[in-house]
Amino acid sequence: MNENAVKVLPYKITLKRDGLPLSDKKSSPGVVNQRSCPYYGARWILAPIKNTLHIIHSPIGCAFYGQNVRKKRYTIISTDIQEADVVYGGEKKLYNTIIESHKELGGEAIFVYITCVPALIGDNIERISRDAEDILRIPVIPVFCPGFCGYHQSKGHEIAMKALFRLIKEGEFKKEFKDKLVVNIIGEYNVCNETKVIKDLLNKLGIEVIATFTGDCSVEDVKNSKNAKLNLVHCRRTGKYIANYMEDRYDIPQLKVSFIGLRNTKKSLMDIAKFFGIEDRARDVIKEEFEKIKDELEFYIKKLKGKKVGMFMGASKIGILTSAFKDLGMEVVSVGSQFGSFEDYLDAYINVDDNTILVDDASKIDLELIFKHKKPDIFVGGTKEKYMALKFGIPFLSFPQDFYPFTGFIGFLNFAREVYKAIYHPIWRMIEFKY
Ligand code: SF4
């Protein structure tokens, strides 16, 4: 049993007013939790960058694990480390793999991930990357992310974001951006076309996006990103490394925004507009966009008001989603994350009631207890939680989302519709669950 979670469960209950849950701690030995390793965390950040090649210096298992990221499958190359490589070293194999893969597949930059085995045998990935770079004349960037370098995926997010500093440094300040309202979006991963929705909204304000880290960017965009006038931080947990780096090095201010939820979207647009001195334009856009969704949204709010929701997901979205559910008039009865930080729980804390359970790094047993004791009308989470909830007869909403963007006004309507569809699905009238 997870000792962090025990503190908030019914048999030893800690209510919200008693404080935030212990977070960012090592998992208890023996507990099967929902976390993944730093290598996979690094894959989540770097996988979407366009025109790049990803070499995984690893046994084949790590590579298999790292090809699916946010439900999308990516082409990756593994060095397929075998016993002989462990004994004699895998550097030559890595070098040949980089050169041959680039010959076959091309790419404007190469990321080379070091996993547990080559890190333990001491392969010098930095030297090999430099040697390959001399031949290929494109950036070959080592990503040091063996599974043992941290106790959850968040360490990999940090390593991967920091690996991008080099590309940012190599970029140039360009005249073409000088007189434009240009921003970067940092910590947005474009799972179901969210980036397009956000960009469309910003374009209506006359603002252009240079790079979206990393859901919608190329190597060129990353290099150009230092030309932005403002960095919009969508996911603080993963985005802070790049945003802080650009603030310290290039004096680019950062603004925490969220385009998930009605109040969040309105507030973010107004905050951005205030920065650029275009508040009137923002008010018009907000009015116009809200008008488009108003009538349908009213129906969903009527149907969903007072319904109970539980959630367990990646760290930084817990605060954002609690606020979005509040916009729908729903009651959040439990909030959990695989690797939430103190700030993440604080963001959620301000949106929930006194008897809401806040739990970090919950195990399967912890989640079952939450299902039994809080009886949510819907549960929100990832694939690992989905079938557990359904077996308990609890409607489920996948997050990250499966089909439609949840960002902006249109995204909020999608979100409301998906929640409504899950709760009111006819199947729940046909099955009776007792637990
Ligand atoms: S923990 Fe190590 S061996 Fe396992 S997938 Fe991660 S990098 Fe590979």
Residues whose N, C-alpha, C, O or C-beta is under 5 A from the ligand:
A	BS01	SF4	C37 Y39 C62 T115 C116 C145 P146 G147
